Amino acid sequence: VLLHQKRRKDITIQLIMGQNKKSTAIAVGASAIAIGIATYARSAASSLKKRGSRPTGSSTGEPAKEGERKYLIGGNWKCNGTVESANELIGVLNKAGPIPANVEVAIAAPYIHLGLLLTGLRKDIAVCAQDCGANEKMGAYTGEVSAAQLLDFGCTWVIIGHSERREGFQMAGEDDELVAKKVKLALDAGLKVMFAIGEKKEEREAGTTMDVCAKQLEPASKLLDESDWENVAIAYEPVW
C-alpha cells in the first residue's frame, strides 16, 4: 500500500494486489488501515486548531524576581486514564482557581491524552510528555515519539529518567548513558526536561544515596552544556 498526500488533506491509496486470495486479503486489510490513518489525521488536524481556545486560567501574587526560586509542580498520570476520566480531570484543573505567579505547573500524560490537554487544559498549566525517543530525527523508529515531534505537537516539558523506565517493563531498563543522551536530545529540540533521579530503598538503607544520585547525573554532566541546565529540573524521586 502506497500512501501519498494529495491537495494537503486527501490521501490517495494505490493497492498493489497479488493474484491469490491471501494477497487480496492483505491488500484489503491494509487499505482499511490506510483509510483509518487518513481519518485520524483529519481529526487530529481539526483538534489542534482548537489550541487557541484553551481556557486562559489565572494567577495570583508576584512572579519570582531575578535570583529567587521559581517552583515547579508536576503531576504524572503514568499509564492511567480513559478519554472520559482525562476530560474529567481537565475540568477539575480548569476550575482549580489561580496559580501563584512564582509557580509553574505541568501535567504529564500518556501520549494518547496529550491532545486532550493541548486543546482543553487551561493555558497556564504546561503540557508534559512522560518520555521521548532516543532518535534525533523522525524515521524508521516504530513505536517511538521523538522530542521534535513532541515540541511540534505543543508540549513544553518531558520527563526523562523516571525510575520505572530505568527499571524496565519486562525488558531491559534505560541506563544512565541512554538517559543522558535523551535529555540532551530533548533540550536540543527545544523542550524543558524533568530529569528524574533517585535511589532504591536498599541503597538508602546502605547509606549510598548520594553516590547513586551522583552516578545517575554523571553522564549528563559531561554531555550537557552549562546553558542546557537552565531548562532542566532535577526531579529527585527515591524509589521507596
Backbone torsions as a table, in degrees:
resi	resn	phi	psi	omega
1	VAL	NA	124.1	179.0
2	LEU	-108.7	125.6	179.2
3	LEU	-112.9	135.9	170.9
4	HIS	-147.5	151.4	-178.0
5	GLN	-76.9	143.7	177.5
6	LYS	-135.3	123.3	-178.1
7	ARG	55.2	37.5	172.3
8	ARG	71.5	-42.1	-172.9
9	LYS	-106.4	-43.9	-175.6
10	ASP	-72.4	150.1	177.2
11	ILE	-122.4	125.6	178.2
12	THR	-94.4	134.7	-178.2
13	ILE	-112.6	126.5	176.6
14	GLN	-117.4	120.8	-178.9
15	LEU	-99.7	129.1	172.7
16	ILE	-105.2	102.8	-169.2
17	MET	-106.9	142.8	176.7
18	GLY	-81.4	-173.1	-176.1
19	GLN	-96.9	-7.9	-177.3
20	ASN	-108.7	168.8	-175.6
21	LYS	-64.5	-36.4	-179.2
22	LYS	-62.1	-45.0	179.1
23	SER	-63.4	-40.5	179.7
24	THR	-63.4	-41.5	-179.7
25	ALA	-64.5	-40.5	179.0
26	ILE	-63.5	-43.2	-178.3
27	ALA	-65.0	-42.2	179.8
28	VAL	-65.0	-42.1	177.8
29	GLY	-62.1	-41.2	180.0
30	ALA	-65.5	-37.1	179.5
31	SER	-65.9	-35.5	177.7
32	ALA	-64.7	-41.1	177.5
33	ILE	-62.6	-42.5	-178.7
34	ALA	-62.6	-40.6	178.7
35	ILE	-64.4	-39.6	177.5
36	GLY	-62.2	-41.6	178.4
37	ILE	-62.2	-43.0	-179.4
38	ALA	-63.0	-42.4	179.2
39	THR	-64.0	-43.5	179.5
40	TYR	-63.1	-41.3	-178.7
41	ALA	-60.8	-43.3	178.5
42	ARG	-64.7	-40.3	179.8
43	SER	-65.2	-42.6	-179.9
44	ALA	-63.9	-41.5	-179.7
45	ALA	-62.8	-40.1	179.2
46	SER	-66.0	-40.3	-178.9
47	SER	-65.5	-40.5	-176.3
48	LEU	-68.1	-22.5	176.6
49	LYS	-67.0	-18.5	-177.9
50	LYS	-83.8	-1.5	-177.7
51	ARG	-53.4	-39.7	-177.0
52	GLY	-66.5	-13.5	-177.5
53	SER	-95.5	7.8	177.8
54	ARG	-60.4	141.9	177.1
55	PRO	-56.8	146.0	-175.0
56	THR	-73.3	-39.4	-174.6
57	GLY	81.6	-176.0	-179.7
58	SER	-155.1	157.8	-180.0
59	SER	-129.3	165.8	178.3
60	THR	-139.7	152.2	179.3
61	GLY	81.5	-168.7	-176.9
62	GLU	-106.3	145.2	176.1
63	PRO	-63.2	158.2	178.5
64	ALA	-63.9	134.1	177.8
65	LYS	-81.3	166.6	179.7
66	GLU	-58.3	128.8	-178.7
67	GLY	91.8	-13.8	177.9
68	GLU	-89.9	153.5	-179.8
69	ARG	-73.8	134.5	169.9
70	LYS	-106.5	127.1	-173.6
71	TYR	-86.6	148.4	178.1
72	LEU	-123.6	124.3	175.8
73	ILE	-116.3	117.5	-178.9
74	GLY	-119.5	135.7	176.2
75	GLY	-113.1	125.9	-177.4
76	ASN	-108.4	116.0	179.8
77	TRP	-77.8	-11.9	-176.2
78	LYS	52.3	-146.6	-178.7
79	CYS	-93.0	65.7	-177.3
80	ASN	-135.2	155.2	171.2
81	GLY	108.4	135.6	167.6
82	THR	-102.6	173.3	176.9
83	VAL	-59.0	-41.5	-178.8
84	GLU	-65.1	-49.0	-177.5
85	SER	-69.0	-33.1	177.3
86	ALA	-64.2	-43.3	178.5
87	ASN	-65.0	-34.4	177.2
88	GLU	-64.9	-43.2	178.5
89	LEU	-64.8	-39.2	177.4
90	ILE	-60.1	-41.6	178.0
91	GLY	-62.0	-40.6	178.2
92	VAL	-63.2	-45.7	-179.0
93	LEU	-65.4	-37.7	-179.4
94	ASN	-65.8	-24.8	-178.8
95	LYS	-100.4	9.3	-171.2
96	ALA	-75.4	-5.8	178.6
97	GLY	91.7	-177.5	-175.2
98	PRO	-68.2	149.1	177.0
99	ILE	-104.4	133.5	177.8
100	PRO	-53.4	138.2	-174.3
101	ALA	-67.0	-17.9	178.6
102	ASN	-97.5	19.4	-178.9
103	VAL	-127.6	135.0	171.7
104	GLU	-107.8	132.4	180.0
105	VAL	-114.9	137.3	179.7
106	ALA	-138.6	144.5	177.1
107	ILE	-116.8	124.8	177.7
108	ALA	-101.8	116.8	-176.5
109	ALA	-120.2	160.6	172.3
110	PRO	-57.9	154.0	-178.7
111	TYR	-49.4	-41.4	-173.4
112	ILE	-67.4	-17.9	-179.1
113	HIS	-104.9	-1.7	-179.2
114	LEU	-60.8	-37.8	179.7
115	GLY	-62.8	-36.5	178.0
116	LEU	-64.1	-41.8	179.1
117	LEU	-65.9	-41.7	-175.1
118	LEU	-73.1	-13.1	178.1
119	THR	-112.8	-17.2	-175.0
120	GLY	-124.5	-18.7	-176.0
121	LEU	-82.6	144.4	179.6
122	ARG	-53.1	145.4	-172.6
123	LYS	-66.9	-24.2	-176.9
124	ASP	-86.2	9.0	171.0
125	ILE	-115.3	120.0	-176.4
126	ALA	-75.1	152.8	179.1
127	VAL	-102.2	132.5	-173.4
128	CYS	-127.5	138.4	172.4
129	ALA	-89.7	158.1	-176.4
130	GLN	-90.9	-7.4	-179.7
131	ASP	-175.2	169.6	170.3
132	CYS	-147.3	163.8	-179.0
133	GLY	-72.7	166.3	177.0
134	ALA	-92.5	6.9	179.7
135	ASN	-89.4	130.6	-177.7
136	GLU	-71.3	-35.8	-177.1
137	LYS	-123.5	168.2	174.1
138	MET	-73.3	158.5	-179.6
139	GLY	159.7	-148.8	-175.3
140	ALA	-82.8	72.8	179.5
141	TYR	-131.5	68.9	-174.3
142	THR	-53.9	128.5	178.0
143	GLY	89.8	-10.0	-178.0
144	GLU	-95.0	156.2	173.1
145	VAL	-128.3	119.7	-175.4
146	SER	-78.6	159.6	177.3
147	ALA	-60.6	-39.3	179.7
148	ALA	-62.6	-37.1	177.8
149	GLN	-66.8	-39.2	178.8
150	LEU	-63.9	-42.4	177.8
151	LEU	-63.6	-44.1	-179.9
152	ASP	-62.7	-33.6	-178.8
153	PHE	-72.2	-25.9	178.0
154	GLY	124.8	3.4	179.8
155	CYS	-71.6	149.5	177.3
156	THR	-105.7	-40.1	-175.5
157	TRP	-119.9	162.1	169.8
158	VAL	-145.8	140.0	173.7
159	ILE	-87.9	132.0	175.9
160	ILE	-135.2	137.3	178.0
161	GLY	88.5	16.6	179.8
162	HIS	-57.2	143.9	-175.7
163	SER	-57.4	-33.6	-179.9
164	GLU	-68.3	-34.0	177.5
165	ARG	-78.7	-31.4	175.0
166	ARG	-65.4	-34.7	-179.1
167	GLU	-76.8	-37.2	179.5
168	GLY	94.6	154.5	179.1
169	PHE	-116.9	92.8	-176.8
170	GLN	54.0	29.7	177.2
171	MET	-159.8	172.7	-179.6
172	ALA	-61.7	137.9	177.7
173	GLY	-81.2	175.1	-178.9
174	GLU	-86.4	125.7	179.7
175	ASP	-84.9	174.9	-174.2
176	ASP	-62.1	-36.5	-179.1
177	GLU	-67.5	-42.2	178.9
178	LEU	-65.9	-42.0	178.5
179	VAL	-59.0	-45.7	-179.8
180	ALA	-62.0	-40.7	178.8
181	LYS	-61.2	-43.4	-179.0
182	LYS	-67.9	-36.9	176.6
183	VAL	-59.8	-46.7	-179.4
184	LYS	-64.3	-43.2	178.9
185	LEU	-61.2	-42.5	-179.2
186	ALA	-65.1	-43.0	179.1
187	LEU	-64.7	-43.8	179.4
188	ASP	-63.5	-29.5	178.9
189	ALA	-75.4	-20.2	179.0
190	GLY	112.8	6.8	178.0
191	LEU	-88.9	157.4	167.2
192	LYS	-91.8	150.0	-173.0
193	VAL	-122.6	128.8	165.5
194	MET	-91.0	103.6	-173.8
195	PHE	-92.0	102.4	-173.3
196	ALA	-86.9	131.3	175.1
197	ILE	-137.2	167.7	176.2
198	GLY	156.7	153.1	-177.0
199	GLU	-96.5	161.2	174.6
200	LYS	-84.7	167.7	-176.3
201	LYS	-59.0	-44.6	-177.9
202	GLU	-66.3	-30.6	177.7
203	GLU	-71.5	-37.5	177.2
204	ARG	-65.7	-43.7	-179.2
205	GLU	-65.4	-26.9	178.8
206	ALA	-83.7	-4.2	178.3
207	GLY	77.6	23.8	-176.8
208	THR	-109.0	20.8	-176.6
209	THR	-54.0	-51.4	-176.3
210	MET	-65.1	-37.3	179.0
211	ASP	-64.6	-43.2	-179.3
212	VAL	-64.0	-47.1	-178.4
213	CYS	-65.2	-40.1	178.7
214	ALA	-63.8	-39.9	179.1
215	LYS	-64.2	-38.8	179.7
216	GLN	-68.4	-29.8	-178.7
217	LEU	-86.9	-22.5	-171.0
218	GLU	-56.7	-48.9	-179.6
219	PRO	-60.6	-36.0	179.3
220	ALA	-69.9	-34.9	179.9
221	SER	-63.5	-27.2	179.0
222	LYS	-86.0	-26.7	-173.0
223	LEU	-93.1	-32.6	-174.7
224	LEU	-87.5	144.2	172.1
225	ASP	-78.2	162.5	-179.5
226	GLU	-59.0	-39.3	-179.1
227	SER	-69.3	-23.2	179.7
228	ASP	-61.2	-34.8	-174.1
229	TRP	-67.0	-14.7	176.6
230	GLU	-64.5	-23.0	-178.4
231	ASN	-112.2	23.5	178.7
232	VAL	-120.0	131.6	170.7
233	ALA	-113.7	116.3	179.0
234	ILE	-78.2	113.3	-177.4
235	ALA	-97.9	101.4	179.5
236	TYR	-81.1	110.5	-178.0
237	GLU	-130.6	89.9	178.6
238	PRO	-63.9	146.8	-175.9
239	VAL	-97.7	70.0	177.2
240	TRP	-162.2	NA	NA
